[in-house]
Amino acid sequence: MKLNIRRMREEDLEPLHRLLSDPLVMKYLEPPFSEKKTAAFLKNCGMKEEPLVFTVDDENGFAGYVICHPYDPDSMEIG
């Protein structure tokens, strides 16, 4: 399986919302996102310089995303 990692784009809104609104996906994270909250996440995080957010695509398209949270000058969480 080949994966492609890239910066988020506006057209990621629909597949991102399918992921973030799924109760099973969000079970241990936070409540499922509304469309409005997903759009805000894309605008305020996904398409900004920080935090670094990347889309992961496979041969079928959008597979998920990776976010890098800086905690201090010497460390970062990747999740």
N, CA, C and O atoms as CSV, one atom per row, in Angstrom:
chain,resi,resn,atom,element,x,y,z
A,1,MET,N,N,0.846,-1.179,0.000
A,1,MET,CA,C,0.000,0.000,0.000
A,1,MET,C,C,0.890,1.240,0.000
A,1,MET,O,O,1.837,1.340,0.780
A,2,LYS,N,N,0.577,2.163,-0.867
A,2,LYS,CA,C,1.311,3.419,-0.962
A,2,LYS,C,C,0.500,4.520,-0.285
A,2,LYS,O,O,-0.700,4.657,-0.527
A,3,LEU,N,N,1.171,5.311,0.573
A,3,LEU,CA,C,0.531,6.446,1.235
A,3,LEU,C,C,1.164,7.736,0.754
A,3,LEU,O,O,2.368,7.793,0.508
A,4,ASN,N,N,0.355,8.762,0.623
A,4,ASN,CA,C,0.825,10.089,0.249
A,4,ASN,C,C,0.480,11.035,1.395
A,4,ASN,O,O,-0.662,11.060,1.855
A,5,ILE,N,N,1.448,11.806,1.855
A,5,ILE,CA,C,1.226,12.781,2.919
A,5,ILE,C,C,1.344,14.166,2.305
A,5,ILE,O,O,2.325,14.478,1.631
A,6,ARG,N,N,0.323,15.002,2.549
A,6,ARG,CA,C,0.298,16.338,1.959
A,6,ARG,C,C,-0.404,17.297,2.913
A,6,ARG,O,O,-1.032,16.873,3.883
A,7,ARG,N,N,-0.294,18.585,2.630
A,7,ARG,CA,C,-1.018,19.598,3.414
A,7,ARG,C,C,-2.509,19.506,3.093
A,7,ARG,O,O,-2.897,19.100,1.998
A,8,MET,N,N,-3.329,19.886,4.059
A,8,MET,CA,C,-4.778,19.864,3.856
A,8,MET,C,C,-5.203,20.931,2.853
A,8,MET,O,O,-4.549,21.960,2.685
A,9,ARG,N,N,-6.332,20.643,2.192
A,9,ARG,CA,C,-6.924,21.561,1.220
A,9,ARG,C,C,-8.417,21.683,1.515
A,9,ARG,O,O,-8.986,20.864,2.236
A,10,GLU,N,N,-9.038,22.704,0.955
A,10,GLU,CA,C,-10.476,22.929,1.169
A,10,GLU,C,C,-11.317,21.725,0.769
A,10,GLU,O,O,-12.326,21.430,1.410
A,11,GLU,N,N,-10.910,21.033,-0.281
A,11,GLU,CA,C,-11.702,19.887,-0.744
A,11,GLU,C,C,-11.631,18.684,0.202
A,11,GLU,O,O,-12.300,17.677,-0.030
A,12,ASP,N,N,-10.831,18.779,1.258
A,12,ASP,CA,C,-10.777,17.717,2.269
A,12,ASP,C,C,-11.929,17.811,3.265
A,12,ASP,O,O,-12.089,16.922,4.102
A,13,LEU,N,N,-12.730,18.864,3.190
A,13,LEU,CA,C,-13.789,19.071,4.182
A,13,LEU,C,C,-14.740,17.876,4.283
A,13,LEU,O,O,-15.005,17.397,5.386
A,14,GLU,N,N,-15.250,17.394,3.168
A,14,GLU,CA,C,-16.232,16.299,3.218
A,14,GLU,C,C,-15.643,15.014,3.810
A,14,GLU,O,O,-16.230,14.465,4.742
A,15,PRO,N,N,-14.509,14.512,3.310
A,15,PRO,CA,C,-13.974,13.288,3.921
A,15,PRO,C,C,-13.491,13.504,5.358
A,15,PRO,O,O,-13.570,12.591,6.180
A,16,LEU,N,N,-12.998,14.694,5.661
A,16,LEU,CA,C,-12.585,14.996,7.034
A,16,LEU,C,C,-13.793,14.952,7.959
A,16,LEU,O,O,-13.709,14.426,9.069
A,17,HIS,N,N,-14.913,15.501,7.507
A,17,HIS,CA,C,-16.125,15.476,8.331
A,17,HIS,C,C,-16.633,14.046,8.529
A,17,HIS,O,O,-17.079,13.700,9.623
A,18,ARG,N,N,-16.573,13.219,7.497
A,18,ARG,CA,C,-16.985,11.814,7.660
A,18,ARG,C,C,-16.173,11.153,8.770
A,18,ARG,O,O,-16.714,10.384,9.564
A,19,LEU,N,N,-14.889,11.449,8.825
A,19,LEU,CA,C,-14.010,10.879,9.849
A,19,LEU,C,C,-14.331,11.447,11.229
A,19,LEU,O,O,-14.556,10.694,12.176
A,20,LEU,N,N,-14.353,12.770,11.342
A,20,LEU,CA,C,-14.496,13.420,12.645
A,20,LEU,C,C,-15.917,13.359,13.206
A,20,LEU,O,O,-16.113,13.625,14.392
A,21,SER,N,N,-16.897,13.019,12.397
A,21,SER,CA,C,-18.274,12.903,12.890
A,21,SER,C,C,-18.648,11.459,13.218
A,21,SER,O,O,-19.758,11.197,13.681
A,22,ASP,N,N,-17.740,10.534,12.985
A,22,ASP,CA,C,-18.003,9.118,13.243
A,22,ASP,C,C,-17.845,8.817,14.734
A,22,ASP,O,O,-16.748,8.964,15.273
A,23,PRO,N,N,-18.914,8.400,15.408
A,23,PRO,CA,C,-18.827,8.136,16.850
A,23,PRO,C,C,-17.790,7.078,17.222
A,23,PRO,O,O,-17.162,7.178,18.277
A,24,LEU,N,N,-17.602,6.068,16.372
A,24,LEU,CA,C,-16.596,5.045,16.684
A,24,LEU,C,C,-15.176,5.596,16.603
A,24,LEU,O,O,-14.330,5.255,17.429
A,25,VAL,N,N,-14.915,6.437,15.622
A,25,VAL,CA,C,-13.592,7.057,15.487
A,25,VAL,C,C,-13.312,7.966,16.674
A,25,VAL,O,O,-12.198,7.988,17.198
A,26,MET,N,N,-14.312,8.707,17.091
A,26,MET,CA,C,-14.131,9.729,18.128
A,26,MET,C,C,-14.351,9.211,19.550
A,26,MET,O,O,-14.231,9.977,20.506
A,27,LYS,N,N,-14.666,7.944,19.701
A,27,LYS,CA,C,-15.054,7.372,20.993
A,27,LYS,C,C,-14.125,7.746,22.145
A,27,LYS,O,O,-14.607,8.085,23.226
A,28,TYR,N,N,-12.825,7.696,21.949
A,28,TYR,CA,C,-11.873,7.966,23.029
A,28,TYR,C,C,-11.192,9.326,22.892
A,28,TYR,O,O,-10.235,9.613,23.611
A,29,LEU,N,N,-11.671,10.156,21.983
A,29,LEU,CA,C,-11.043,11.452,21.739
A,29,LEU,C,C,-11.883,12.599,22.284
A,29,LEU,O,O,-11.515,13.235,23.272
A,30,GLU,N,N,-12.989,12.853,21.648
A,30,GLU,CA,C,-13.920,13.902,22.053
A,30,GLU,C,C,-15.233,13.641,21.335
A,30,GLU,O,O,-15.289,12.766,20.471
A,31,PRO,N,N,-16.293,14.376,21.665
A,31,PRO,CA,C,-17.564,14.134,20.965
A,31,PRO,C,C,-17.413,14.333,19.454
A,31,PRO,O,O,-16.603,15.145,19.009
A,32,PRO,N,N,-18.203,13.583,18.667
A,32,PRO,CA,C,-18.150,13.749,17.213
A,32,PRO,C,C,-18.366,15.208,16.807
A,32,PRO,O,O,-19.116,15.945,17.447
A,33,PHE,N,N,-17.691,15.601,15.730
A,33,PHE,CA,C,-17.746,16.975,15.243
A,33,PHE,C,C,-19.002,17.215,14.414
A,33,PHE,O,O,-19.451,16.340,13.674
A,34,SER,N,N,-19.560,18.412,14.549
A,34,SER,CA,C,-20.605,18.885,13.642
A,34,SER,C,C,-19.918,19.346,12.352
A,34,SER,O,O,-18.693,19.460,12.304
A,35,GLU,N,N,-20.707,19.610,11.316
A,35,GLU,CA,C,-20.117,20.145,10.080
A,35,GLU,C,C,-19.436,21.484,10.347
A,35,GLU,O,O,-18.366,21.763,9.808
A,36,LYS,N,N,-20.060,22.303,11.178
A,36,LYS,CA,C,-19.499,23.620,11.501
A,36,LYS,C,C,-18.158,23.485,12.230
A,36,LYS,O,O,-17.214,24.218,11.934
A,37,LYS,N,N,-18.075,22.554,13.180
A,37,LYS,CA,C,-16.827,22.358,13.925
A,37,LYS,C,C,-15.736,21.781,13.020
A,37,LYS,O,O,-14.567,22.146,13.147
A,38,THR,N,N,-16.111,20.889,12.113
A,38,THR,CA,C,-15.138,20.342,11.161
A,38,THR,C,C,-14.597,21.448,10.261
A,38,THR,O,O,-13.391,21.519,10.024
A,39,ALA,N,N,-15.481,22.310,9.758
A,39,ALA,CA,C,-15.050,23.422,8.900
A,39,ALA,C,C,-14.123,24.358,9.663
A,39,ALA,O,O,-13.146,24.850,9.100
A,40,ALA,N,N,-14.412,24.609,10.933
A,40,ALA,CA,C,-13.549,25.467,11.751
A,40,ALA,C,C,-12.193,24.808,11.974
A,40,ALA,O,O,-11.166,25.485,11.927
A,41,PHE,N,N,-12.172,23.494,12.215
A,41,PHE,CA,C,-10.908,22.774,12.381
A,41,PHE,C,C,-10.065,22.881,11.113
A,41,PHE,O,O,-8.865,23.151,11.179
A,42,LEU,N,N,-10.693,22.670,9.969
A,42,LEU,CA,C,-9.966,22.755,8.701
A,42,LEU,C,C,-9.395,24.152,8.498
A,42,LEU,O,O,-8.233,24.298,8.117
A,43,LYS,N,N,-10.194,25.168,8.748
A,43,LYS,CA,C,-9.756,26.554,8.544
A,43,LYS,C,C,-8.700,26.981,9.566
A,43,LYS,O,O,-7.692,27.584,9.198
A,44,ASN,N,N,-8.923,26.674,10.834
A,44,ASN,CA,C,-8.073,27.193,11.907
A,44,ASN,C,C,-6.875,26.322,12.249
A,44,ASN,O,O,-5.937,26.788,12.896
A,45,CYS,N,N,-6.894,25.075,11.829
A,45,CYS,CA,C,-5.760,24.178,12.104
A,45,CYS,C,C,-5.216,23.562,10.818
A,45,CYS,O,O,-4.022,23.650,10.531
A,46,GLY,N,N,-6.099,22.945,10.059
A,46,GLY,CA,C,-5.676,22.188,8.888
A,46,GLY,C,C,-4.997,22.980,7.802
A,46,GLY,O,O,-4.168,22.440,7.070
A,47,MET,N,N,-5.332,24.263,7.679
A,47,MET,CA,C,-4.769,25.048,6.589
A,47,MET,C,C,-3.897,26.191,7.097
A,47,MET,O,O,-3.671,27.167,6.381
A,48,LYS,N,N,-3.409,26.074,8.320
A,48,LYS,CA,C,-2.515,27.078,8.912
A,48,LYS,C,C,-1.101,26.508,8.981
A,48,LYS,O,O,-0.893,25.311,8.781
A,49,GLU,N,N,-0.143,27.365,9.262
A,49,GLU,CA,C,1.244,26.912,9.406
A,49,GLU,C,C,1.444,26.100,10.685
A,49,GLU,O,O,2.205,25.133,10.694
A,50,GLU,N,N,0.766,26.489,11.757
A,50,GLU,CA,C,0.843,25.724,13.008
A,50,GLU,C,C,-0.542,25.590,13.591
A,50,GLU,O,O,-1.316,26.546,13.526
A,51,PRO,N,N,-0.893,24.457,14.155
A,51,PRO,CA,C,-0.062,23.264,14.219
A,51,PRO,C,C,0.057,22.645,12.826
A,51,PRO,O,O,-0.785,22.880,11.959
A,52,LEU,N,N,1.091,21.868,12.624
A,52,LEU,CA,C,1.274,21.199,11.341
A,52,LEU,C,C,0.252,20.076,11.225
A,52,LEU,O,O,0.211,19.175,12.063
A,53,VAL,N,N,-0.564,20.133,10.194
A,53,VAL,CA,C,-1.572,19.104,9.957
A,53,VAL,C,C,-1.397,18.612,8.526
A,53,VAL,O,O,-1.340,19.406,7.586
A,54,PHE,N,N,-1.312,17.304,8.375
A,54,PHE,CA,C,-1.119,16.702,7.060
A,54,PHE,C,C,-2.226,15.702,6.781
A,54,PHE,O,O,-2.666,14.985,7.680
A,55,THR,N,N,-2.669,15.656,5.553
A,55,THR,CA,C,-3.633,14.660,5.105
A,55,THR,C,C,-2.864,13.437,4.633
A,55,THR,O,O,-1.813,13.552,4.003
A,56,VAL,N,N,-3.398,12.275,4.943
A,56,VAL,CA,C,-2.830,11.014,4.475
A,56,VAL,C,C,-3.803,10.437,3.453
A,56,VAL,O,O,-4.969,10.190,3.764
A,57,ASP,N,N,-3.319,10.226,2.241
A,57,ASP,CA,C,-4.116,9.630,1.170
A,57,ASP,C,C,-3.567,8.250,0.857
A,57,ASP,O,O,-2.358,8.023,0.912
A,58,ASP,N,N,-4.472,7.325,0.524
A,58,ASP,CA,C,-4.048,6.046,-0.020
A,58,ASP,C,C,-4.599,5.938,-1.438
A,58,ASP,O,O,-5.033,6.940,-2.007
A,59,GLU,N,N,-4.588,4.745,-2.011
A,59,GLU,CA,C,-5.040,4.618,-3.397
A,59,GLU,C,C,-6.525,4.941,-3.568
A,59,GLU,O,O,-6.979,5.152,-4.692
A,60,ASN,N,N,-7.284,4.983,-2.475
A,60,ASN,CA,C,-8.708,5.325,-2.537
A,60,ASN,C,C,-8.988,6.781,-2.191
A,60,ASN,O,O,-10.149,7.189,-2.159
A,61,GLY,N,N,-7.956,7.570,-1.931
A,61,GLY,CA,C,-8.136,8.975,-1.566
A,61,GLY,C,C,-7.887,9.200,-0.088
A,61,GLY,O,O,-7.031,8.545,0.507
A,62,PHE,N,N,-8.627,10.119,0.507
A,62,PHE,CA,C,-8.452,10.523,1.903
A,62,PHE,C,C,-8.520,9.316,2.835
A,62,PHE,O,O,-9.506,8.579,2.839
A,63,ALA,N,N,-7.460,9.120,3.626
A,63,ALA,CA,C,-7.424,8.008,4.580
A,63,ALA,C,C,-7.401,8.506,6.018
A,63,ALA,O,O,-7.701,7.745,6.938
A,64,GLY,N,N,-7.050,9.769,6.227
A,64,GLY,CA,C,-6.979,10.319,7.575
A,64,GLY,C,C,-6.064,11.524,7.602
A,64,GLY,O,O,-5.754,12.118,6.569
A,65,TYR,N,N,-5.634,11.874,8.817
A,65,TYR,CA,C,-4.730,13.008,8.946
A,65,TYR,C,C,-3.782,12.789,10.112
A,65,TYR,O,O,-4.026,11.963,10.992
A,66,VAL,N,N,-2.708,13.542,10.098
A,66,VAL,CA,C,-1.699,13.531,11.155
A,66,VAL,C,C,-1.536,14.968,11.615
A,66,VAL,O,O,-1.443,15.879,10.793
A,67,ILE,N,N,-1.500,15.178,12.931
A,67,ILE,CA,C,-1.312,16.525,13.475
A,67,ILE,C,C,-0.099,16.521,14.394
A,67,ILE,O,O,0.102,15.586,15.169
A,68,CYS,N,N,0.695,17.558,14.303
A,68,CYS,CA,C,1.904,17.706,15.118
A,68,CYS,C,C,1.704,18.881,16.067
A,68,CYS,O,O,1.591,20.028,15.634
A,69,HIS,N,N,1.662,18.586,17.364
A,69,HIS,CA,C,1.454,19.616,18.385
A,69,HIS,C,C,2.785,19.977,19.032
A,69,HIS,O,O,3.382,19.126,19.692
A,70,PRO,N,N,3.275,21.206,18.870
A,70,PRO,CA,C,4.491,21.606,19.584
A,70,PRO,C,C,4.156,21.883,21.051
A,70,PRO,O,O,3.221,22.625,21.349
A,71,TYR,N,N,4.928,21.282,21.964
A,71,TYR,CA,C,4.698,21.513,23.385
A,71,TYR,C,C,5.718,22.457,23.983
A,71,TYR,O,O,5.403,23.226,24.891
A,72,ASP,N,N,6.913,22.404,23.489
A,72,ASP,CA,C,7.959,23.336,23.895
A,72,ASP,C,C,8.993,23.342,22.775
A,72,ASP,O,O,8.845,22.587,21.814
A,73,PRO,N,N,10.035,24.169,22.865
A,73,PRO,CA,C,10.988,24.266,21.752
A,73,PRO,C,C,11.684,22.955,21.383
A,73,PRO,O,O,12.196,22.816,20.273
A,74,ASP,N,N,11.703,21.988,22.318
A,74,ASP,CA,C,12.450,20.759,22.073
A,74,ASP,C,C,11.595,19.516,21.875
A,74,ASP,O,O,12.140,18.428,21.691
A,75,SER,N,N,10.268,19.646,21.907
A,75,SER,CA,C,9.456,18.439,21.772
A,75,SER,C,C,8.157,18.717,21.024
A,75,SER,O,O,7.649,19.838,20.991
A,76,MET,N,N,7.643,17.638,20.421
A,76,MET,CA,C,6.422,17.733,19.645
A,76,MET,C,C,5.693,16.399,19.746
A,76,MET,O,O,6.323,15.342,19.721
A,77,GLU,N,N,4.371,16.443,19.859
A,77,GLU,CA,C,3.562,15.228,19.833
A,77,GLU,C,C,3.028,15.054,18.421
A,77,GLU,O,O,2.527,16.002,17.815
A,78,ILE,N,N,3.137,13.842,17.904
A,78,ILE,CA,C,2.587,13.518,16.593
A,78,ILE,C,C,1.445,12.544,16.825
A,78,ILE,O,O,1.625,11.487,17.429
A,79,GLY,N,N,0.264,12.917,16.336
A,79,GLY,CA,C,-0.897,12.053,16.581
A,79,GLY,C,C,-1.882,12.101,15.458
A,79,GLY,O,O,-2.912,11.430,15.512
